[in-house]
Amino acid sequence: MNKEEQLKIIEEMQQVVEQMRIDDLEEDPSLEEEKFECSCCGKTKALAGSIQYGKYRLCNDCVLLAETGFAIGKFKNADELIKAMEDTRLQEMCDYIKQEEKRANN
């Protein structure tokens, strides 16, 4: 798969994943306010546009990473994506701890 084909896949996946988020919000606008911790990036995100991949729930941004990665052959499954995103999750956890310490000290 060449670079041009990969870019086309990425563009298509961006549209599909964004449409999933829009569809979720049209069906239930409260999904924008309902939050969860993404199994992939570790951030607290809106439920709208998220997908459950086996034992993992991924936010809309990570769904885009997953689906694009699957389509271009970078990842075979969600486990591989989760492993690849480990540093990002750890950084998010560290940032959260720092924010909580700041709040506690103020």
Backbone hydrogen bonds, N-H to C=O, Kabsch-Sander energy under -0.5 kcal/mol:
donor,donor_aa,acceptor,acceptor_aa,energy
6,Q,2,N,-2.1
7,L,3,K,-2.5
8,K,4,E,-2.0
9,I,5,E,-2.2
10,I,6,Q,-2.5
11,E,7,L,-2.4
12,E,8,K,-2.4
13,M,9,I,-2.7
14,Q,10,I,-2.3
15,Q,11,E,-1.7
16,V,12,E,-2.3
17,V,13,M,-2.9
18,E,14,Q,-2.1
19,Q,15,Q,-2.1
20,M,16,V,-1.9
21,R,17,V,-1.8
22,I,18,E,-2.4
23,D,19,Q,-2.9
24,D,20,M,-2.4
25,L,21,R,-2.2
26,E,22,I,-2.4
27,E,23,D,-2.2
28,D,24,D,-2.7
31,L,28,D,-2.2
32,E,29,P,-1.6
33,E,30,S,-1.1
34,E,30,S,-1.7
36,F,45,K,-2.0
38,C,36,F,-0.7
38,C,43,K,-2.8
39,S,57,R,-2.8
42,G,38,C,-1.3
45,K,36,F,-2.8
45,K,43,K,-0.7
47,L,31,L,-1.0
47,L,34,E,-2.6
48,A,31,L,-1.5
50,S,47,L,-2.2
51,I,58,L,-1.9
53,Y,51,I,-0.6
53,Y,56,Y,-3.7
54,G,52,Q,-0.7
56,Y,53,Y,-2.2
58,L,51,I,-2.9
58,L,56,Y,-0.5
63,V,59,C,-2.4
64,L,60,N,-1.7
65,L,61,D,-1.6
66,A,62,C,-3.0
67,E,63,V,-3.2
68,T,64,L,-2.2
69,G,65,L,-2.6
70,F,66,A,-2.8
71,A,67,E,-2.3
72,I,68,T,-2.3
73,G,70,F,-0.7
74,K,69,G,-2.1
75,F,69,G,-1.4
81,L,77,N,-1.4
82,I,78,A,-2.9
83,K,79,D,-2.3
84,A,80,E,-2.2
85,M,81,L,-1.7
86,E,83,K,-1.3
89,R,85,M,-2.2
90,L,86,E,-2.5
91,Q,87,D,-2.3
92,E,88,T,-2.2
93,M,89,R,-2.3
94,C,90,L,-2.3
95,D,91,Q,-2.5
96,Y,92,E,-2.2
97,I,93,M,-2.4
98,K,94,C,-2.4
99,Q,95,D,-2.2
100,E,96,Y,-2.5
101,E,97,I,-2.3
102,K,98,K,-2.1
103,R,99,Q,-2.3
104,A,100,E,-2.3
105,N,101,E,-1.8
106,N,102,K,-0.9
106,N,103,R,-0.6
